[in-house]
């Protein structure tokens, strides 16, 4: 659920939609790979693979486009905070996938748009009207409906996707602060680069935290494991690259509803790979969460258009 803010670019909405669809297809497969590999490899090793791929794929791409990787000390400081948040968020999501069905974990994490709206109101003092606040409440109720069967089955790990949503909400706030000062692809590559010296020393610690452990290094024993690890890094990095590029060709208001396709895609991937399918209550909760999220998306669009017509800030009534 990581995003980057686009630089100005000529709009090509259809291309943007196709790129976002690519993101929605790739990211559930990346999560499925993390779920498969999480049974055999330490958590931090999987996160390191993800960051190696992010740095290795995106930094050369950014440099080839002439982007500055270290434009200022402020950017590096904010990028470091962003990296720490991303490490924690990915770590919590990968841990959740060890316990939860893929679709449930993804759907619960989609409470993030509601958290973003609340942070905007209470942290950034943005105007948020009662209807959008009501949609937040409804969306959170839908999330609880998804969580209930998982919580009954596995206990506290069902709360992990909520933690992912909170962390990535703050991740997005930091991204807003830094995105105007650095090329978005360079920012993604820089995040991967900063993550490497943070993660590598942790892997040198003795194995701790159960089976498979949190730390330590497990060498792949066959070519299949190597290919799966490579695929984990490539699909995650390529997915977020597609999202970045989609935002260069189409407005976020056009693309935001498309992101909810990640939930049914995760349901399909979970069914095909793990024979998982949400039960009735969880399916109902997924529907409520999607409906509330789409309401917020379309309400934000309506409020912004109304404000643009009269040339005033967005009204608080929505």
C-alpha positions as CSV (number, residue, x, y, z in Angstrom):
1,X,0.0,0.0,0.0
2,X,3.0,2.4,-0.5
3,X,2.6,5.4,-2.9
4,X,4.6,8.2,-4.4
5,X,3.4,11.6,-5.5
6,X,3.8,12.4,-9.1
7,X,5.6,15.1,-10.8
8,X,3.7,17.2,-13.4
9,X,3.1,15.3,-16.6
10,X,0.7,15.3,-19.5
11,X,-2.4,13.4,-18.5
12,X,-3.0,10.1,-20.3
13,X,-5.8,8.6,-18.1
14,X,-6.1,5.3,-19.9
15,X,-2.4,4.6,-19.5
16,X,-2.6,5.6,-15.9
17,X,-5.5,3.2,-15.2
18,X,-3.6,0.4,-17.0
19,X,-0.5,1.0,-14.9
20,X,-2.6,1.1,-11.7
21,X,-4.2,-2.2,-12.7
22,X,-0.7,-3.7,-13.0
23,X,0.0,-2.5,-9.5
24,X,-3.2,-4.2,-8.2
25,X,-2.2,-7.5,-9.9
26,X,1.4,-7.5,-8.8
27,X,1.2,-6.5,-5.2
28,X,-1.1,-9.4,-4.1
29,X,1.4,-11.8,-5.8
30,X,4.2,-10.1,-3.9
31,X,2.3,-10.6,-0.6
32,X,1.6,-14.2,-1.6
33,X,5.3,-14.8,-2.1
34,X,6.0,-13.3,1.3
35,X,3.5,-15.6,2.8
36,X,5.1,-18.6,1.1
37,X,8.6,-17.7,2.0
38,X,7.7,-16.6,5.6
39,X,7.4,-20.3,6.4
40,X,11.1,-20.9,5.8
41,X,13.1,-17.6,6.0
42,X,13.7,-15.1,8.8
43,X,11.4,-12.0,8.6
44,X,14.3,-9.5,8.3
45,X,15.9,-11.5,5.5
46,X,12.7,-11.1,3.5
47,X,12.5,-7.4,4.2
48,X,16.2,-7.0,3.2
49,X,15.5,-8.8,-0.1
50,X,12.7,-6.3,-0.7
51,X,14.9,-3.3,-0.1
52,X,17.8,-4.7,-2.1
53,X,15.5,-5.0,-5.1
54,X,14.0,-1.6,-4.5
55,X,17.5,0.1,-4.5
56,X,18.9,-2.1,-7.3
57,X,16.0,-1.6,-9.7
58,X,14.9,2.0,-9.0
59,X,18.2,3.9,-8.3
60,X,19.7,3.1,-11.8
61,X,16.3,4.1,-13.3
62,X,16.3,7.4,-11.5
63,X,19.9,8.2,-12.3
64,X,19.3,7.4,-16.0
65,X,16.5,10.0,-15.9
66,X,18.9,12.6,-14.5
67,X,17.2,12.7,-11.1
68,X,19.1,13.9,-8.0
69,X,19.3,11.2,-5.3
70,X,20.5,13.4,-2.5
71,X,19.0,16.9,-3.2
72,X,19.3,18.2,0.3
73,X,19.9,17.2,3.9
74,X,16.2,17.7,4.7
75,X,15.2,15.2,2.1
76,X,17.7,12.7,3.4
77,X,16.4,13.1,7.0
78,X,12.7,12.7,5.9
79,X,13.6,9.8,3.6
80,X,15.3,8.1,6.6
81,X,12.1,8.5,8.7
82,X,10.1,7.2,5.7
83,X,12.5,4.2,5.4
84,X,12.1,3.3,9.1
85,X,8.3,3.5,8.7
86,X,8.4,1.3,5.6
87,X,10.6,-1.3,7.3
88,X,8.1,-1.5,10.2
89,X,5.1,-1.5,8.0
90,X,6.4,-4.3,5.7
91,X,7.6,-6.3,8.7
92,X,4.2,-6.2,10.3
93,X,2.5,-7.1,7.0
94,X,4.8,-10.0,6.4
95,X,4.2,-11.2,10.0
96,X,0.5,-10.9,9.6
97,X,0.6,-13.0,6.4
98,X,2.1,-15.9,8.4
99,X,-1.2,-16.1,10.4
100,X,-4.0,-14.6,8.3
101,X,-5.6,-15.4,5.0
102,X,-4.2,-13.1,2.3
103,X,-7.4,-11.4,1.5
104,X,-8.2,-10.7,5.1
105,X,-4.8,-9.1,5.8
106,X,-5.1,-6.9,2.7
107,X,-8.7,-5.9,3.5
108,X,-7.9,-5.0,7.1
109,X,-4.9,-2.9,6.0
110,X,-7.3,-0.9,3.7
111,X,-8.5,1.0,6.8
112,X,-5.5,3.3,6.0
113,X,-7.5,5.8,3.9
114,X,-9.8,6.3,6.9
115,X,-6.8,6.8,9.2
116,X,-5.3,9.3,6.7
117,X,-8.5,11.3,6.8
118,X,-8.6,11.4,10.6
119,X,-4.9,12.4,10.7
120,X,-5.6,15.1,8.2
121,X,-8.3,16.5,10.5
122,X,-6.6,16.1,13.9
123,X,-2.9,16.4,13.0
124,X,-2.8,18.7,10.0
125,X,-6.0,20.6,10.9
126,X,-7.6,19.9,7.5
127,X,-11.3,20.5,7.1
128,X,-13.2,17.2,7.1
129,X,-17.0,17.2,7.1
130,X,-19.4,15.0,9.0
131,X,-20.3,12.8,6.1
132,X,-16.7,11.8,5.5
133,X,-16.2,11.2,9.2
134,X,-19.3,9.0,9.2
135,X,-17.8,7.1,6.3
136,X,-14.6,6.5,8.4
137,X,-16.8,5.0,11.2
138,X,-18.6,2.8,8.7
139,X,-15.3,1.7,7.1
140,X,-13.8,0.9,10.5
141,X,-16.9,-1.2,11.3
142,X,-16.3,-3.1,8.1
143,X,-12.7,-3.7,9.0
144,X,-13.8,-5.1,12.4
145,X,-16.1,-7.5,10.6
146,X,-13.2,-8.7,8.5
147,X,-11.0,-9.0,11.7
148,X,-13.6,-10.9,13.8
149,X,-13.2,-14.4,12.2
150,X,-9.4,-14.0,12.0
151,X,-9.2,-12.8,15.6
152,X,-11.2,-15.7,16.8
153,X,-8.9,-18.1,14.9
154,X,-5.4,-16.7,15.6
155,X,-5.8,-14.0,18.3
156,X,-3.5,-10.9,18.4
157,X,-1.9,-11.4,14.9
158,X,-5.2,-10.3,13.4
159,X,-4.5,-6.8,14.8
160,X,-1.2,-6.5,12.8
161,X,-2.8,-5.2,9.6
162,X,-4.3,-2.4,11.7
163,X,-0.8,-1.5,12.8
164,X,0.3,-1.6,9.1
165,X,-2.4,0.9,8.2
166,X,-1.4,3.3,11.0
167,X,2.3,3.1,10.1
168,X,1.6,3.6,6.4
169,X,-0.7,6.5,7.1
170,X,2.3,8.3,8.8
171,X,4.4,7.0,5.9
172,X,2.1,8.9,3.6
173,X,2.3,12.1,5.7
174,X,6.1,12.0,5.5
175,X,5.9,11.3,1.8
176,X,3.7,14.4,1.3
177,X,6.4,16.5,3.1
178,X,9.2,15.3,0.9
179,X,7.7,14.4,-2.5
180,X,7.9,18.0,-3.9
181,X,11.6,18.1,-3.3
182,X,12.7,14.9,-5.0
183,X,11.8,12.8,-8.1
184,X,9.3,10.1,-6.9
185,X,11.3,7.2,-8.4
186,X,14.5,8.6,-6.9
187,X,12.7,8.7,-3.5
188,X,11.7,5.1,-3.8
189,X,15.3,4.1,-4.7
190,X,16.8,6.3,-1.9
191,X,14.4,4.6,0.5
192,X,15.8,1.2,-0.5
193,X,19.4,2.5,-0.3
194,X,18.9,3.9,3.2
195,X,17.3,0.6,4.3
196,X,20.3,-1.5,3.5
197,X,22.7,-0.3,6.3
198,X,19.8,-0.5,8.8
199,X,18.8,-4.1,7.9
200,X,22.2,-5.8,7.3
201,X,23.5,-5.4,10.9
202,X,20.3,-6.8,12.2
203,X,20.7,-9.9,10.1
204,X,24.1,-10.5,11.8
205,X,22.4,-11.0,15.2
206,X,21.8,-14.5,16.4
207,X,18.5,-16.1,15.3
208,X,15.7,-15.0,17.7
209,X,12.0,-15.0,17.7
210,X,10.6,-18.5,17.1
211,X,10.5,-20.6,14.0
212,X,11.2,-19.2,11.5
213,X,13.1,-16.5,13.5
214,X,13.0,-12.8,13.3
215,X,16.7,-12.3,12.7
216,X,19.5,-14.4,11.3
217,X,20.1,-15.6,7.8
218,X,18.9,-18.8,6.1
219,X,20.6,-19.8,2.9
220,X,18.3,-21.0,0.2
221,X,18.7,-24.7,-0.3
222,X,17.5,-24.9,-4.0
223,X,17.0,-22.9,-7.1
224,X,13.2,-22.6,-6.5
225,X,13.8,-20.8,-3.2
226,X,16.2,-18.4,-4.9
227,X,13.8,-17.7,-7.7
228,X,11.0,-17.0,-5.2
229,X,13.2,-14.6,-3.2
230,X,14.1,-12.8,-6.4
231,X,10.4,-12.7,-7.4
232,X,9.5,-11.2,-4.0
233,X,11.9,-8.3,-4.5
234,X,11.0,-7.7,-8.1
235,X,7.2,-7.9,-7.8
236,X,7.2,-5.6,-4.8
237,X,9.5,-3.0,-6.4
238,X,7.9,-3.2,-9.9
239,X,4.4,-2.9,-8.4
240,X,5.3,0.3,-6.6
241,X,7.0,1.6,-9.8
242,X,3.8,1.0,-11.7
243,X,1.9,2.9,-9.1
244,X,4.4,5.8,-9.2
245,X,4.1,6.0,-13.0
246,X,0.3,5.7,-13.0
247,X,0.2,8.9,-10.9
248,X,2.3,10.6,-13.5
249,X,-0.3,10.0,-16.2
250,X,-3.6,10.3,-14.4
251,X,-5.0,12.3,-11.4
252,X,-5.0,10.6,-8.1
253,X,-8.8,11.1,-7.9
254,X,-9.2,9.0,-11.1
255,X,-6.9,6.2,-9.8
256,X,-7.9,6.0,-6.1
257,X,-11.0,3.9,-6.8
258,X,-8.9,1.5,-8.9
259,X,-6.7,0.6,-5.8
260,X,-9.7,-1.2,-4.2
261,X,-9.3,-3.8,-7.0
262,X,-6.4,-5.0,-4.9
263,X,-8.8,-6.6,-2.4
264,X,-10.7,-8.9,-4.9
265,X,-7.3,-9.7,-6.6
266,X,-5.9,-10.7,-3.2
267,X,-9.0,-12.9,-2.7
268,X,-8.4,-14.6,-6.0
269,X,-4.7,-15.1,-5.4
270,X,-5.3,-16.5,-1.9
271,X,-7.9,-18.9,-3.3
272,X,-5.6,-20.1,-6.1
273,X,-2.4,-20.5,-4.1
274,X,-3.5,-21.2,-0.6
275,X,-7.1,-22.4,-1.1
276,X,-8.2,-19.5,1.2
277,X,-11.6,-17.8,0.9
278,X,-13.1,-15.3,3.4
279,X,-16.1,-16.5,5.3
280,X,-19.5,-14.8,5.1
281,X,-18.9,-12.2,7.8
282,X,-15.5,-11.3,6.4
283,X,-16.9,-11.0,2.8
284,X,-19.6,-8.7,4.1
285,X,-17.0,-6.6,6.0
286,X,-14.8,-6.4,2.8
287,X,-17.9,-5.0,0.9
288,X,-18.6,-2.5,3.7
289,X,-14.9,-1.4,3.7
290,X,-14.8,-1.0,-0.1
291,X,-18.1,0.9,-0.1
292,X,-17.0,3.3,2.6
293,X,-13.6,3.9,1.0
294,X,-15.2,4.6,-2.4
295,X,-17.6,7.0,-0.8
296,X,-14.7,9.0,0.7
297,X,-12.9,9.0,-2.7
298,X,-15.9,10.3,-4.6
299,X,-16.9,12.7,-1.9
300,X,-13.4,14.2,-1.8
301,X,-13.6,14.5,-5.6
302,X,-17.0,16.3,-5.4
303,X,-15.8,18.7,-2.7
304,X,-12.6,19.5,-4.6
305,X,-14.6,20.2,-7.8
306,X,-17.1,22.4,-5.9
307,X,-14.2,24.4,-4.4
308,X,-12.5,24.8,-7.8
309,X,-15.7,26.2,-9.3
310,X,-16.0,28.9,-6.7
311,X,-12.3,29.4,-6.3
312,X,-12.3,28.8,-2.5
313,X,-10.9,26.2,-0.1
314,X,-12.8,22.9,0.1
315,X,-15.8,23.4,2.3
316,X,-16.0,21.4,5.6
317,X,-19.5,20.2,5.2
318,X,-18.7,17.0,3.3
